[in-house]
Amino acid sequence: MATELRVHGVSGSPVESLLDRPLLGQVAGDADAGFFRPLPAYGNTTGPGGATLEGYRWGNLTAGAAARALWLLLLPFMLANVALWLRPPGPGRALYRTLCRLFAASVTVTFVLAAIGVSVDLVAWQCATPGNPCGSTRTYLAFLTHGFFAPTGRRLAVLSLVPIAALAVLWYLGRRTWSRYEKYERKSDVDGDGLADPGFWRGQPLVGRLRALHVALGFGALDAVLLGVLAPHDGWVAGWLLLALAVLAVLLPLVALTLPAMVVRQDAPSWTERTAAALRTAALGLTAVVWIYAMWPRPAWPTSGGLPGYGMTITVLFAAQLLLLLVLAAVALRQHTPGQYLAGLAGPVCGSLGLAVAAAFTAGTSFQVADFLDRSASPVGRTDSARLQPPAALQWSALGMTVAVLVVLVVGLVAWRYLLPRLHAAARTVTDEDFTGGRAGDPDRATAIDNAVADARLTDHSGQLLLWGYLPLAVAALVVTVLALLGKGPVDLAPRGSWVASVVAFATGLGTYLIGLAAVGLMTLGYRAYRDQSVRRSVGVLWDLGTFWPRAAHPLAPPCYAERAVPELATRTRYLAQQGRVILSGHSQGSVLVAATVLQLPPSTVDNVALLTFGSPIRRLYARLFPAYVNQDVLTAVATGVGGRWTNLWRDTDPIGGPVGEPAHDWRFRDPAGFPIPPSDTAYPLVRGHSGYPSDPAFGAAVTELS
């Protein structure tokens, strides 16, 4: 008898729902990911089509432990990592990957600067300075305003422990997830490249080296900021020497990221691991020396304004990040082919989104902390009463938040006014062909089906909508960066007192509240995800989609679950194939996992393995977004791996899944199953869209055909 090995999609569906059986027993795996079968003593163990049911639950890899709710804070890292995999096919692969890795490293520096801005700038430099009511009226800050830690250098040293601790937490999380995901080993006797490469899902050595370099870079950036304040003030030779070493601690990891041997995925020279570890150790040692240097006794040092050089550092970093994205876009445009999704700019768009989220996190945290510490602080230009002030560069982030919201609203309005009517008109044809004469008898029912089909087809126009919003925002970001480099803030865009200045001030102020609201919403979502498994599964959808690809650009991003799931599925499939026919059955994201699994199977399993995908985004989304890794050649290799036995089920009402085309056999399911209200019911048959494929009677026929 054949075995249907069913794999669920996103959101960590319970395995009981996956198999439609209430009582199951685990036959392999562990608490994070495992294989389950219905218990023979409590009902039928076969599914539609007569195959023995077995389910693979991998959802706990992304939505299981409560601590994974904290992954929300790593969203910019995840987006920076995904950008590497979005490259168009063709030459220029090495340059594209190098640019992505440098950009990912810059996002790590953004994280460090955000922590510095809150602790070292707002608290140590501004709030705790002598005579400032912000520090003198708060008892929990008294140790910074009076006593041993009151001198400026020591205040900076004490509050620098905050970014040090933040980096340590990232380092710990990166190493902990690395040991649970990338370290999963499986012997392989397959041969191929890309997704078929036996080492594609074995990223332990590369992630370890990248993590060491990012940690070194983070500590080097912290040292450079501290010494950029201390060395010019002290004028000591030791300070300038330490500053030079800090600059090297920043530059050397960046140079290392450009070395081909350092970033190769397999069989890297032994010196690469030693070099990465040495750079990390040197950066840690330098940080310890810099901390002692900051604690060293020095004469009284009055402070005012913001932390020297901090605002310009943020601006220069943002300008460098935009430059990297511009060069990345140029490389992508040179490689892309006509008709490609987002004109080949999917990588730069994803990277820009990650940068925008990082900037919003930085600005939102700074404004919220400044507001908490000093209610008189103004986010729109310094006033005499504003005792605390985030850097002027962050004001542009606040204004940008308002502009971004307006652009999204405009794009949504244009899509609603012009695009959706065309989609609804085209959907009428599908409805009328499926339910001939139904519209005349029940026009409201026909319109509801039209709407479901039209909404599903909106996915195919997502690239166009993204470009409409991305291009004006990208141009605005370039203009704003130039103004920020010139030392201009939003309040300098118009003469004081003019109506334009009032509008800009209002938009900037509104942006600070929008960013603050987003930050509060993120924290609330993280707290609810920590406490509630159902909310955690919803949040896990984001990680299901974004962490399928290995951590090849940013090692501190949430871990790649496929590095555990694909080898595990391949091992189980090989075992079952020795006993009879195995039907790898995958829904939604699960269909991507089973297709990747086929590419990791040895030739000896070809005659005993078949593939059933339903609601699959392989062609509709993955082949568009990741054409260098999911393309016609790859799909042909998948079909070859199962001897051509590949059936794909899809619906017109499904917003995610769609037809695969050659080399798969596409089977379109009509949705809904019927048009009128059945005589035995009081409600219309449901429009199922992306869910409920196994409940369709034709699903069993597809399984039987593959058995």
N, C-alpha and C positions, 0 to 999 in steps of 0.2 A: 504493500500500500504506500502511496505517495505521502509525503509530509509537506504541509504548507507552513513554512516558517514566516510568520507575519511580523512586520516591523512597523511601529507606529510613527506618526509624524511629530510636528511640533507640539509644545505645551505639556509634554510629559503625561500623555494619556494613561490612566490606570490600565494595567494589563488585563483586568477583568472586562473592561470596556473594549479593549482591543480584540479580544477573542470572543466576546459576548458570552462569557461563562462566569458564574459567580464563585466557583470553588476551583482553585488552581494549586498545583504543586510546582515548586522550583526544581528544575532538573540540571541546571548548570548556572555558573556565574555567581555573583554576590549581591549585596544590598544595593550597590550603585547601578549595576547593569546585570541582567540575568535572563535566563530562558525558562519559560513556564509552559506547562501543559495542563489541560483539564484533568481532574481526578476521575479515573474510570468508575469509581464507586458512586459518583454523584451526577451521572448524566452522560450524554453523548460526547465522545472525544473527537469526533470528526466535524468538519465545517461544511459550508456549501460546496458541493462538488465531490464530497466523499473523502477528501484528504485528511489525514491526521493533523490536528491543530497543534501548533507550537508558536508561542509569541516571544519576541525579544523586547524587553523593556530597557530603554537606555535613558529615559527622561530624568532619572535621578542624577545623571552626570551633570546636568545643567540646572535642575530645579529641585534637587533633593535636600541637601543640608541647608539649614537656616542661614549659616554664615555666607552662603553664596548670594544672599541678598545684597551683600556689600559689593558685589561685582558691578552694581550700577555706577559706582564711582570710577570704574575702569572703562566706561563707554568710549572715551576718546582714544584710549589705547587699542581697543578692539577695532574701531573704525580705521585707525592708522594701519593696523595689521591687515585688514581685509583689502585695503587699497592695493597692496602688493599683488594680490591674486586677480585683480580686475584688469590686468594689462591686456591689450590687444595682441593677437598672435603676430609673429613676424620677427625680424631682427631687432636689435636694441634691447634684448632681454636683460643683459647684465647691467646696462645703464639704468634702465627702468627700476630694477630691483635695488640698486645702490641708492637712487634718489628716494625710494620709499623707505629704505632703512635709515637714511639720514633724517628724513622727515619724522619718522617714528621716534628717533632719538631726541629730536627737538620737542616733541610732545612730552617726553619725560622731563625735559628741562622746564617746560611750562608748568608741570605739576610741582616741581621744586620751587619755582619762583612764586607760585600761588601760596605755598606754605610760608615762604619767606615774607611775602607781603603782609600776611595776617599777623604773624608772630614777631618778626624782627622789625618791620617797618611800622605797622600800626601800634603795636603794643610796646616794644622795647624802645624804639626811636621816638615816637610821637606821644603816646599816652603816658609812659612812665618817665618822661623827661621832667626834671625838677621844676616845680611851680605850675605844672599843668594839673588842673582839677580832675582831669580824667583819671590820672593815677593816684593822686593824693587823697581822693575821696573814696577809693575802693580798698577795703582792708585786705582783700586777697592779692592786691598788687603792692602792698606796703613793702614787701621784701625787695622790690625793684626800685623803690623811691628813697628808702632809708637803709643804711647799714652796708654790709659787705658788698652786695650786688648792685648798689646804687650807681657807681661809676659807669659811664657810657659803654666802655668796652665790655665790662662784665654783664651789663644788661643784654648786650647783643649776644654774648656767649651763651647766657642762660636760655634766652628765647630761641637761639639757633637749635636747641635740643628738639624743638617742635618739628622742623623739617627733617632733622636727623631721624627722629622717631618715625615720621611718615615714610621716609625712604626705607627704614628697617622693616616696617610692616609690608611694604611692597615687595621687598626682598624675600621676606618670609613667605608671603602668599605665593610668589612666583616659584620659590623652591618647593613649597608644599604641593602645589598643583602639578609641578614638573615630576615629582616623585610618584604621583598617582595616575598621571595620564601619559606623558611622553615616555615614561620608563616601562610601559607595558610592552613586553617583548613577545614575538612569535616567529618561529622558524618559517622561512618562505623558500619555495623552490620555483617561483614564477620569474619571468624575465620580461622587461618592458620599460617604458619611460612614462613620464607624466603620472597620471593616476594609477597606471599599471606598474610603476616602479615599485619593487618590493620594499624600498626604503622610504617611500613617500610618506607613510604613516609612522615613521620612526624618527622623531625629531629631537630626541634627548640630547645628543651632543651639541647640535646647533643652538638649541634654546639655552643650554647651560652657558655657552660662550657669549651669546647675546645678552643674557641676564647679567653676567659679570661686567660687560662693557657698559650697559645702561646704569648699573649701580655705581660704577666708577665715574661715569659722566655726571650723574646726579650729585654725588659728593663733591666732585670738582667744581660744579656750578655753584654750589653753596659756598665753598671756600673762596671762589673768585668774587662773589658778591660781598662777603664779609671783609675780605682784604681790600676790595675796591673802596671801602669806607675807611678802614683802619690805616692802611699803608700811607695814603696821601696825607692824612692828618698827623701821623706819627713822624713821618720823614725818616724812619729808621731803615738802615740797610737790610736788616732781617725781614722787615715787613715787605720791602720791594722784592727780595729774593723769594719769599713765600708766595707773593702775588704772581711772579713769573712761573713758579712751580704749579700754581693753581690753574694758570692759563694752559700749561702743558697737560694738566690733568683733564682739561676739557677737550683739548685738541687731539690728544693721542687716541682716546676711544673713537672719536669721529674718523680719524685716519684708519684705524683698525677696521671699522665697518666697511671701508671701501676696498679692502684687500680680498681678492677672490678666495684665497685659501681659508680666511677667517670665517666666511659665510657659506662655504660649501656644506651641503646637507649630509654627505656621507664621505667617509674615508678622509677626513681632514688631517693634515699633518699634526703630529703631536705637539709641535711648538705653539700651535694656535691656542690650545687650551691653557698651556702654561702662560702664554702672553696675556690672555684675557684675565686670568686669575691674578697675575702680577700687577696689572693695571688697577684692578679692584683693590688689591691689598695696599698698593701705593696710595690710592686715593683715600682709603680709610686711615692710613697712617698720617697723611697730610692733614686730614680733617682733625685728627687728635692734636697735632702740633698747632694748627690754626686756632683751635679752641683754647689751648693753653696761652697762645699769643694774645688772644682777645682778653683773657682773664688777667694778663700781666698788669701790674700797677702803672698808671699814667696820670698826669695832672688833670685837674677838673676840666671838663669838656662840655660846654653848653650846647644843646642841640635845638634846632628849629626846622620847620618845614618837614618834607618827607625825607626818607632815607636817600642819601646822595647816590645818584646814578641808577637807582632802582627803576624809576619810571622810564628812563632812556633804554635800560637793558631790556625791559619788556617790549618797547617799541622796536628796537633793533632785532630782537628775536622774532617778533611777528613779521617784520619785513623779510627776514631770512626765510621764514616758513613760506611766505607768499612767493618768494623767488623760487624756492624748491618746487612748489606746486606749479608755477608757470613753466619751468623747464620740464617738469613731468608731463604737463599738458602738451607741450611742444613735441616731446618724444612720442606720446600717445597718438597725436594727430598724424605724425609722420608714419606710424605703423598701421593706422586704422584703414579699413576698407569701406567703400560706400555702403550706406545702409546699416552700418553697425550701430548697436545700441548706444545712445548718448554720444554719437560720433566718435566713439573710442575714448571718451573722457570720463568713463565710470570711475577709474582710479582717482584722478584729481578731484572729482566731485565728492567721492567718499572721504578722501583726505581733508577736503575743505570742510565737510560736515564735522569731522572729528576735531578740526581746529576751532570751528565755531563753538562746539560744545565745550571744549577746553577753555576758550576765552570766556564763555558765559559762566562756567564754574568759577573761574578766577575772579571775574568782576563781581559775580553774585556774592561769593564768600566775603570779598573785601568790603563791599557796601554793607552787607548785613552786620559784619563785625564792627565796622566803623559806626554804624547806626546804634548798635548795642552799647558800645563804649562811650559814645558822645552823641547825644541826641541832637546837638546843634550842628553836627557835621553836615556839610552840603555836598551832594554829589555833582553839582553843576558849578564848578569854579570856586576858588577859595574866597571866603569872606572873612572879615575880621573876627566874627563869632565862631568860625569853623575851626575847632581845635584839632580835629582829626580829618585827614583828607587822603583817600586812596589816590594813586598816581593819576595824572591827567589822562594818560593813555587809556585807562580803563573807562573813562567817560565815553570814549568812542564805542566801546563795547555796549554801553547802555543805549546810546543812540542807535547803534546797529541792531540791537534787539527790537526796538520799535519799528525800524525800517523793515527788518526781516518779517515781522508779523504782518505788516501792511502788504508786503510783496506776496506772501503766502495767501492772504485774503484776496488780493487781486487775481492771482493765478487761479484760485478756487472759483472765483466769480466768473472768470472767462471760461473755465472748463464747464461750469454749470450752464452758462448762457449759450455757448457755441458748440462745445464738444459733445456734451451729453445728448442734446436733441438729435444729432447725427447718429449717435450710437443707438438711441431708442428707435430711430427709423429703420436702421439695419436689423435690429433685434426683431422687429415685426415679422420679417421674412422667416426667421428661425421658428418663431411661435406658430405662424400660419402653416408652415410645412409639417411641423410635429402634430398639430391639432387642427386639422382641416375643418373649417366651418365653425370652430369653437368661438371665434371672435364675434360672430354674428349673434350667437346665443348668449354669451356672457362677456361683454367687452371689458368689464372691470377685471375679471380673472385673466383675460388675455393681456391686459396692460400690466398686471402684477408680474406675469412671466416675462413680458418685454423688459420690465425694469431690472429683473434679476439677470437676464442675459446682458443687458447694456452695462450694468454695474460690473459684471464679471469682465467684460471686454475693456473696461477702463484701464485694467492692468497693462494692456498692450500699448497704451498711450502714455504710460508713466514716464518714459524717457523724454518725451516731448514736454510734458508738464515740468519735469525737473529742470530741463534746460531753460524754459521760460523764467523760472525763478532763480536759477543759478547764475546766469550771465549778468543780469543787472546787479546782483549782490556782489559778484566777483569784481566788476568794474568799480563799484562803490568802495569795496575793501582796498583796492589799489589806491584810489584817490585819498582815502582816509589815512592810509599808511604814509603817504608822502606828506600830508599835513601834519601828522604826528611827529615825523622825523624833523619837520621844521619847527616843532615846538608849539604847534597850534592845537587848541582844544575846540570842542563844539561851540563854546561861547564866543570864539573868535571868528565864527563864520559870518557874522553880521554885526553892524554897529550896535553898541549897547543902547537899549531903550527902543529900538525899532521893533516892528511887529514880527519881522523874520527872527530876530533874536528871541522874542517871546515864544515863538513856535518851536525853535530849536531847544530852548530851555525846557519847555513843557515836554517835548519828545524825549529828551535826555532823562528828565526826571521820571517820566513814565517808564522808560526802559529800565531804570534802576529797580522800580517796583516789579516790573515783569520778570526781570532776572531773579530778584529776591523771591518772587512767587514760585518761579520754576525751581529754585534751590530748595524752598520749603516743601514743594510738592515732591521733589526727588527724595528728600529725607523721609517724608511721610510714607512714600511708596516703599522705600527701603525698610522702614520700620514694620509696615504691614506685611511685607514679603518675609521678613524675619519671623513674624509671629504666626502667619497664616499660610498653610501649604497651598491652598488654591490660588492665592495671590502670587505666591512664589512660582507656581506653574505658569501663570500669565506672564510674569516678568521673564521667565525662562524661555519664552518664545523668541525674545530678542537674542538670547545666547544660542538657541538652537540654530538660528539662521546665520549669526555672525561668527560662531566658533566652530563651524564645520571645517574650516581651513586651518592648517597648522600655524603655529606662532613662528613665522619665518621673518617677520619684520619687527614686531614688538613682543619681547619675551615676557612682559609683565601684564599683557592682556589676559582676559579669562582664557582658560586652557581649551585646547582643541579636543572635543569629546570623540571625534572620529578616529583619533589615534588609539583610542581604546576600543571603540565600537566596531570599526571595520576589521581589524585583525581578529577580534573575538567572533564576529559573524563568519569570517572566512574559516576559522578553526572549526566552528560548529557545523558549518555547511559541508566541509570535507568529511567530517565524521558521519553525518547523516547520509551523504552521498554514497558511502560504502555499504549502506543498508538498503538503498532504493532511491527512487526519484525524489528530489527536493525541489519544491516550488518556492523560490524566494519572493515573498509577497510584501511589497512596500507601499505605504500610503504617504503622500506628500513628501516631507523631508526624508521619511523612511525609504522612499523610492530611490533617492539619491544615495543613501547608505547601501542599499542592496546592489545598485549598479556599480558602485565603487568596490563592493565586495566581490562581484563577479570578476573584476579585473585583477583581483588578488588570488584567484583560484588557479590551481595547476591544470594542465591539459587533461589529466586523468579524470576530471570531474565533468567534462563537457557533456557526455551522454546521459548523465544522471541529474542535471540541474536545468531548471526552467525559470523564467523571470516573469512575474506579474506585477505591474506598476499601476497605481490608480491615484487620481488626483495629483499627478506627478509634475513638478516644475522643471524637470530636466531640460526639456527643449524650450519651454516658454520663458523661463527665468535664467537658469544656469547657463545655457548655451549662449544667451544674449549677454549676460553679465561677465561670464568667465570664459570667453571664447578660446583662450589659449589652452584651457584645461578640459573644457567640455565642448566638443565639436563633432563634426560628422565622423571623423576618423575614430574618435573615442567611442561614439555610440555604436559604430560598426564593430569595434573590438568587443564591446559589451555583448552584442548579439552573437558574435562568433564564440564567445566564452560559454554561451548556453546553447550552442548548436542551432541558432536561429529561432529558438522557442521563447519569444518575448512578446507578450501581449500587454498593451497599455489601454487602460480604461479612462475615459474622460467625459466631461459634460460641458455644454455651452454655458451653464450657469455657474461654473467653477471659476472663481477669480484667481486661483493659483495654478491648478493643474490644466493641462492641455494635451493636444496630440503630440506624439514624438515624431511621427513620420517614419520613413525608411531609416533604419532597418527593422523597426518594431511593427507589429500588427496592431493598429489602432482600432479600438472598439468604442464607439460613441454611445453613451447611455442617454436616453431621453429623460429630461428632468423638467417638471415633475413627472411621476409615473403615469398620472392621469389628469384629465382636464376638469371634468365636472366633479361634484361631490358624489361619492359612491352611495348607493342605496343603503349600505350598512353603516354609514357614518354621517356625521353632522358637520364635518369640516372638509375643506379641500385637501387633496394629497399635498404633502409638504414639498416645497422647493428645497432640495437638500444641498445644492451647491457643492461645497468642498467636502462634505461629510457623508457618512452613511452608505458608502459604496458596497460593502459586503451585504447589506440588506436588500439590494436589488437582485431580483431573481436571475438576471443574466450573469451575476458574479459567479454563481456556482457553475454555470456553463463554461465560463472562462477557465475556472480551476480544472474542470473535467477535461477540457481540451488540452491543457498543459500536462495533465497527469499521464 
